[in-house]
Amino acid sequence: MIRLGEKQELTVIKKVEFGVYLSDTPDGQEKVLLPIKQMPKDAEEGSKIEVFIYKDSSDRLIATTNTPKIMLGDVRVLKVKETGKIGAFMDWGLEKDVLLPFREQTKKVSAGDEVLCALYVDKSGRLCVTMNVYPYLLSKTPYGKDDKVIGTVYEMSDNFGAFVAVDDIYSGLIPKKELYGNIKIGDSVNARVVSVKEDGRLNLSLREKAYLQMDTDAEKLMKMIEDNGGRLPFTDKASPELIREKTAMSKNEFKRAVGRLLKEGRISIGKDSIEKK
């Protein structure tokens, strides 16, 4: 059976002026055209050729010896070439661009954007890509607790946090309480593995362990104070929401950083402010 969206080795069963027909069976009941511009010079009847199968603009199966940037079930970053009435057209390395339908977009995309997506076959039997990559990510991972990883944010949830494709292959989540700064879909993030779930999916954090992060947070806080004329107009008594908004730290992280600077004698705490000594 000739498989759409995959690379496979097929046999030349007939040569014609405009290319060769390939099949996976001697009787050629199912065959596909490899155009002449794609045909190896030494191709003859009986030759075996490795090809990728997709559909042309007339919705007919077509073979190519080129390797696309994404194949069926893969998750890869592709660039948006242009947008249209039915979705975005993505550069996947072949002559005919692949469609990212509007319904498969988790955010609005524009020409030039680089988007993490997976290749699938739609209900009409056409190859398309989707930004809903969760079902295509692997849960079995080589990473363990405290490993450093890099991933792409592919979905944001008000309830759960940021869903991340680690190495664009493995499934990970930065819980809502671990989110800092303006993280958005498409961002590449450096994270630490906090835990590995029973199913192999990763819980991630953007921050180091507390005892390692404390020094970084203390220096960050000191710079904020200096940049603000030597005074911060709130203390560790402020609300967790205000502290997170102003410093991108949790209240506990902020208190640890303040404690470090106090111990080093670099700041003093007033009724409603922190000041540089």
N, C-alpha and C positions, 0 to 999 in steps of 0.2 A: 504493500500500500504506500503510495506517495504521500508524504507527510508535510502538510502546510506549516511553515514557520520554523522548519528544522533543516539542518544540514544532513545530507544522506548521499550514499554512493549509488548511482544509477548507471544503467548500461545503455549505450547508444544502440538503437534498434533501426534507425533510418536516417540517412543524410538527405537534406533537401537544399535548395538554393539559399534559403534564408537561415539555415542552421542545422541542428540535429534534433531528432526526437529521442527522448530518454524514457526508460521504463524500469520497473523493478521486477518485471516478469518477462520470460522469453516470448510469450505470445503478444505482449504489448497491449493488453486490454486497457490498461491505464497508462497514459503517456503524457509527457510534458515537453514543451519546446525549450531548447537552449539556443537563444539567438546567435547568429554567426559571429557577431562582435564579441561574444563571450566564449566562443568555441575554441578549445585548444587546437593548435595547428595539426597535431598528429591524431586527432580524433577520427576513428573509423568505426564501422559497425562492429559491435562486440567490445569496444573500449569502455572502460569504467571511468566515470567522472564524478567527483564529489561536488555537489551543488546545494544551494539553498533554494527553497521553494517559497514563492509568494504569489501575489496576483497582480496582473497588469491593470491598466486604466479601464480595460473592458471586462474586468473581473474574471479573466482567464488565468489558470495556473501558468506560471512562467518560472524558468530556472535561471540561476545566475551562479557563476563561479566566484563572485565577490562574496566576502563575508560581512554581513551587516553588523552594526554596533550592538544589536540586541536580537536575541532569538526567543522562541516560545518559552514562557515561564521565567525568563531572565528578568532581573531588576538592574537597570542601568540609568545613567544620567544622559539625557538627550537634549539637544538644543532646539528651541522653537524657531522654525524658519519663517512662518507667517501664520496669521490667524484668519479664519473665514467664518461663514455663517453657521457651519456645523461643528466647528471646533478649531483646534490648532494643528498645523502640519509640522511634523517633527523630522529632523534630519537623522536618519538611521544608517546612512552610508550607501543607500541604493538610489537608483534613478527616480523611482516613485516614492515620495515622502509617505510616512505612516501617520494616520490620523489619531489625534488625542481628542475624543468627543467631549463636548461641553459637560455632559453628565458624568464624565470620568475625571473631571478636574476638581481638585480639592481647594484650589484658589484660582483666580483669574490669571492667565499667563499672557505674555506679550512677546513679540518677535525678539530674539536674542536671549531670552530667558533659558537657563539650564534647569531641567526638570527631571527629578527621579521618577521613573515609571517602569511598568512591567508590560510585556507583550502578551496579548491573548487573542483568541479567535471569538469574534462577536456572533450574535445570533444569525447573522446573514452569511456566516462563513468567511468573513473578511478579517484580516489582521489589523488590530488596533492596539493602542497603548492606553494604560490607565495610571492615574496618580494614586489610586487606592491600592498600594502595593502590599498591604499587610498579609493577605493570603499567600503571597509569593515569597515571603521572607522565610529563611530557615530558622528553626528554633534550636536545633543542635548547634552549639557554638564551642569554639576552642578556648574561649575566655573564661576566667575565674575571678573571684572576689579581688578587688583592688587593682585589677589590670586596667591600663589606660587604653582607651579606644577612641576612634574617630568615626563619626556617622553623619548622616543627612536627615534633617527633620522633614518628615513627610506628612504629618498630621498634627494639629493642635486640638486639644480637648479641654473644655472648661472644667470638666469633672476629673479627668485623669492626669493631664499634663501634656508633655510633648512626646509623640511617638517617633522613634529614631531607627533608621536602617543603619546598623553598625557595619562598616566596610561596604555599605550598600547591599548587604547579603543577609545579615542576622537581625532578629527582631529585638528591639530594646525600647525602654520607656524611661523618660525623666519625669518622676512624679511631680505633681503640681507644686508641692512644698519645696521641691528642689530647683524650681525654675527661677532664674535670676536674669535681669536685663530684658531686652526686647528680642526674644527668640521668636522666629517665624518660620513658616514652611519654606524649605529650600536651603536653610542655613546649614553650614557644616559646623559641627560642634566637637570639641574635645571633651571627653567625659571619663569618669572613673566608674568601674563596675562595683556597685554596692552589694549586689547579691545576684545569684542565678536561681531563677524559679525552677520548680520541679520539671516543668515542661521545657526547660532550656532557655527560656526568654530572659533577657537581661534587665535588671533594674539599675538605673544609671544616676550619677550625680555630676553636676558641673563643677563641684568643689572637692577639694582634698579632704582627708581626714581632719578632724577638728584641731588636733595638736600641730598639724602641718599648715593648715589654713590660717591659724591664728596669726602667725607672723606676717603673712601676706595681707590679711585684713587690717592688721595694726598699721602697716605702712600705707595702705590705701586710705585709711581713716585719717592718718596724720597729714597726708597730702591734701585731703579734702579740707581739713582745718586750715592749713597754710594757704590754700587757694581761696579760702573764704575770709582772708584777712586775719587769720589766727583765732577764729571763733566759729564754733558750730552752734546754731541757735536751737539745739535740743539736746537732751541727755538720754541715758539708757532707761529713763522713766517714761519716755515717749511711747506711743502706741506701736505695736508690731507693724501695722500698715504703713505708718509714717517712716519708720526706720527702713523698711524694705524699699519703699518708694525712693527715699533719698540716698540710700547706701547700697542697695541690692544685697543686703545681708538680712538674715533672720535676726530676731531680737537677741537670741542666745549668742549668735556669732558676733553681733555688735558689742554685747556686754563683755565677751572674752577679749575682743580687740581693745576696748576701753580699758579693761583691767590690765592688759599688757602694757599699754602706754602709761597708765598710772604707776605701775610697778617700776617702770623705767624713768619715772619722774619727768615725762615730756609734756604732760597735760595736767590741768586742774579742772574739777567739776564744780560748777556753780549751781544755783537753784534751777535755772532753765537753759544752761549753755555749757559747752565744753570749750576750754580755752588753752591755747598753747602757752607753755611756761617760757 
